[in-house]
Amino acid sequence: MTNVWRAFFTMSAVLLGFLLLSVPFVEPGSSAFVISVASFVMLAIMFVASAAFIYFEWDPFEDLV
């Protein structure tokens, strides 16, 4: 299951990188800015959560197998 969390971690890191590269081209106050901020929040939560799951070696399906 750790491979799944690492995939989520990597994907969110790459998407956060792309989002940070687009910051200079987004006008504050526009609808694209609001979408960018909402995307940043969701990706940041996924990034931190997957990092925590990897660190604590959490496996949600451990009891089922």
N, C-alpha and C positions, 0 to 999 in steps of 0.2 A: 504494500500500500504506500510505502514511502516514495516509490517511483511516481505514483499519481500526484502526491503532494509536490514533489520536485518539478513535475511537468507544469502544475499550476503556478508554482513559484517562478519558474523560468518564463512562462508565457506572460504572467503579470509584470515581470521585470522588463521584458521586451516591449510590451504595450505601454508601460509607464515611460520608458525611454522615448518611444515615438511620440507620446503625448507631450513630453517635456520639450522635444524638438519643435513641436508645433506652437508652443506658447508665444514666440515673438510674432507670429502671423495672425493671432486671434485678437480681435478688438474687444477691449473690456466693455461690458454692458450689452454685448450682442447675444443673440440666441446661441451662437457657436461657443461663446464663452461659458454660458450656463451649462451646456452639454459637456464641455471640456472639464469643468469643475466637478460635475456629477460623475463623469467617467473616472476622474482622478480619485475621487473618494471611494468609489466601488473597487477600483484596481488596488488602491492602497490598502483597503481592508482585506482583500484577497491575498495580497502580498504578505501582510503581517500575519494573517491567519495561517497561511500555508507555511510560513517560516516557523511559527509556533508549533504547528503540527509536526513538522520535521524535527524540531528541537526536542519535543517531548515524546517523539516516536508514537504518536497516537494512531491507532488503527480502529476505525469505527466498526469494522466487521469481524473483529477478533473473536468475539463470542459466538458468531454464527458458523465459523468454519471448524 
